Amino acid sequence: MIRAVERYKQLLEQQAYFEAHEALEELWFPRRFEEDDEIKLLKGFINAAVSFELNKRGRKLQSKKVWANYLKYRQNIFKAKNKKLFYDLSRFVEQHHKEKNHFLLT
């Protein structure tokens, strides 16, 4: 999982958002029906990458809606086994959001 998270972060930095989404989807997809907090977190981070891609394409309203999904899943950080990994990733993602997007964190 750590390797996929690092790849995700690298791709976000390169503004390769679709590819970042794919980096985590490989972990999430086979387990998508599980009621696991870390799987839900992965879904949230996938949504963040999709939001960035939509914003990049000028689809601000859709981007904002998908970002709200990220925020919904972010709450699972405190239930996750790997709290530090996901907390650090959320800080990275939210800083990226702040730098690259024009809508407010809500």
C-alpha positions in Angstrom: 0.0 0.0 0.0 2.8 2.4 0.8 4.2 2.1 -2.7 0.8 2.9 -4.2 0.4 5.9 -2.0 3.8 7.2 -2.9 3.1 6.7 -6.6 -0.3 8.5 -6.1 1.5 11.5 -4.5 4.1 11.6 -7.2 1.4 11.6 -9.9 -0.5 14.4 -8.1 2.6 16.5 -8.1 2.9 15.9 -11.9 -0.8 16.9 -12.3 -1.4 13.4 -13.8 -4.6 13.1 -11.9 -6.2 10.3 -14.0 -3.1 8.2 -13.5 -3.1 9.0 -9.7 -6.7 7.8 -9.6 -5.5 4.5 -11.3 -2.7 4.0 -8.8 -5.1 3.7 -5.9 -7.9 2.1 -7.8 -5.7 -1.0 -8.3 -5.8 -1.5 -4.5 -9.4 -0.4 -4.0 -11.3 -2.1 -6.8 -10.8 -5.8 -5.8 -11.9 -4.9 -2.2 -14.6 -2.2 -3.0 -17.4 -4.1 -1.4 -15.7 -4.5 1.9 -16.8 -2.5 5.0 -13.2 -1.5 5.8 -12.2 2.0 6.8 -9.0 1.9 4.8 -10.8 0.8 1.7 -13.2 3.7 2.2 -10.3 6.0 2.6 -8.8 4.8 -0.7 -12.1 5.6 -2.3 -11.9 9.1 -0.9 -8.4 9.7 -2.2 -9.5 8.4 -5.6 -12.3 10.9 -5.5 -9.8 13.7 -4.7 -7.8 12.8 -7.8 -11.0 12.8 -9.9 -11.9 16.2 -8.5 -8.5 17.5 -9.5 -8.9 16.1 -13.0 -12.4 17.7 -13.3 -11.0 21.0 -12.1 -8.1 20.8 -14.6 -10.7 20.3 -17.4 -12.6 23.4 -16.3 -15.6 21.5 -14.8 -15.6 23.3 -11.5 -19.1 22.4 -10.3 -18.5 18.7 -10.8 -15.1 19.0 -9.3 -16.6 20.5 -6.2 -19.2 17.8 -5.9 -16.6 15.0 -6.1 -14.4 16.9 -3.6 -17.3 16.6 -1.2 -17.1 12.8 -1.5 -13.4 13.0 -0.6 -14.3 15.0 2.5 -17.0 12.4 3.5 -14.5 9.5 3.4 -11.7 11.5 5.0 -13.5 11.0 8.4 -12.4 7.4 8.3 -8.8 8.4 9.0 -9.3 8.1 12.7 -10.7 4.5 12.4 -7.9 3.3 10.1 -5.1 1.0 11.2 -2.6 3.1 9.3 -3.7 6.4 10.7 -0.3 8.2 10.2 -0.1 7.1 6.5 -3.6 8.3 5.7 -3.3 11.5 7.9 -0.1 12.5 6.1 -1.7 11.7 2.7 -4.8 13.8 3.6 -2.5 16.8 4.5 -0.6 16.4 1.2 -3.9 16.1 -0.8 -5.4 19.1 0.9 -2.3 21.2 0.4 -2.4 20.3 -3.3 -6.1 21.2 -3.4 -5.3 24.6 -1.9 -2.5 25.3 -4.4 -4.2 24.0 -7.6 -7.9 24.6 -7.1 -9.9 27.7 -7.0 -12.9 26.6 -4.8 -12.8 26.6 -1.1 -12.4 23.5 1.2 -15.9 22.9 2.4 
